């Protein structure tokens, strides 16, 4: 049976709540609405859309939720519900200064927050995972960012690959997720989206659906 068509891809997504200077975080709305949008649109046969979680816009304070969410995907696999195929995490964050979508290649082991996070933490030049070594250590996604970018551009989206996820909460979450992904044989990607006032909500939700579909067609 396994050789008939592409293997199953389970995609889990996260977004963030509002934070300092961003009263409405587009990723909260996108991640909340994506399941019903994709179900109406129809899923590719080999795609399962898993959990859709909203994280606190905080570094250390969000880790408990983040790890619970990451581990739930592994638990599902161990229970056999997604034993076949690949598990992919896609984390969405907003870049309020951006005018296009950005697929992030890597995260850096450095927390330098320009303002306190939602739980009041404001680290400066601190390693995210001290046991990983210095703040210049990077972790890269194993997903083909260039290929995904090309495929999404063909569909008409203004999207680019990026090597800099910042040093704020987005990078913090991505670093932990990439580390977890490597340990558990899964994949992780961080995507920055603009504000709805720059690229409207309808375009953005179509983009999220197209990205998830593109991930399902990789293997």
Beta strands, then each sheet from edge to edge (+ up, - down):
strand 1: 9-16
strand 2: 47-55
strand 3: 86-94
strand 4: 101-104
strand 5: 106-108
strand 6: 138-140
strand 7: 159-162
strand 8: 187-193
sheet 1: 2+ 1+ 3+ 8+ 4- 7-
sheet 2: 5+ 6-
end
